[in-house]
């Protein structure tokens, strides 16, 4: 995810939604956008490609360009 036009990103901070709840996922994404802005240069997220995923569990990996943002995110949004 880094390259000539993208800053290097820190290791991901994983958030697990167990059991999966669409509203909780959306609420979390809205809160992160409110605090850190829209995904792009400062932060990104994606669902990890896991071969063995439990039923009714959703995981998202959040990547931050600034390690301080990753720490704040981890403290506020870890479940």
C-alpha positions in Angstrom: 0.0 0.0 0.0 2.9 2.3 -0.1 4.6 3.6 -3.2 5.6 6.8 -4.9 2.2 8.5 -4.4 1.3 6.9 -1.0 3.0 7.3 2.3 4.2 4.1 4.1 1.5 2.7 6.3 2.0 1.2 9.8 1.1 -2.4 10.5 -2.7 -2.9 10.6 -4.9 -2.5 13.6 -7.5 -5.2 13.4 -11.1 -4.8 14.6 -13.2 -7.9 15.0 -17.0 -7.7 15.0 -18.3 -10.9 16.7 -21.1 -11.5 16.1 -21.3 -9.5 12.9 -23.6 -6.6 13.1 -23.9 -4.4 10.0 -25.0 -1.3 12.1 -22.0 -1.6 14.4 -19.6 -1.9 11.4 -21.2 1.2 9.8 -21.2 3.1 13.1 -17.5 2.4 13.6 -16.6 3.5 10.0 -18.6 6.7 10.4 -16.9 7.5 13.7 -13.4 6.9 12.2 -14.3 9.1 9.2 -15.4 11.8 11.7 -12.2 11.6 13.7 -9.6 10.9 10.9 -11.3 12.1 7.7 -12.2 10.1 4.7 -10.0 7.1 3.8 -7.1 8.0 1.5 -3.7 9.4 2.3 -4.0 9.4 6.1 -5.6 6.0 6.7 -7.2 3.1 4.9 -9.1 -0.1 5.7 -9.8 -3.4 4.2 -11.2 -6.8 5.1 -8.4 -9.3 5.5 -8.3 -12.3 3.2 -8.6 -15.1 5.7 -9.1 -18.7 4.7 -10.6 -19.8 7.9 -13.1 -17.3 9.1 -15.6 -18.1 11.8 -19.3 -17.9 11.0 -20.9 -14.6 11.7 -17.6 -12.8 12.4 -16.3 -9.8 10.4 -12.8 -8.4 10.6 -11.4 -5.1 9.3 -7.8 -4.1 9.2 -7.1 -0.4 9.5 -3.8 1.1 8.2 -2.5 4.5 9.3 0.3 6.6 7.8 1.0 8.2 11.2 1.8 5.8 14.1 0.2 8.2 16.5 -3.1 7.9 14.7 -2.8 4.1 14.9 -2.3 4.3 18.6 -5.2 6.6 19.2 -7.4 4.4 16.9 -6.4 1.3 18.7 -7.2 2.7 22.1 -10.6 4.1 21.1 -11.9 1.4 18.7 -10.6 -2.0 19.9 -13.4 -4.2 20.8 
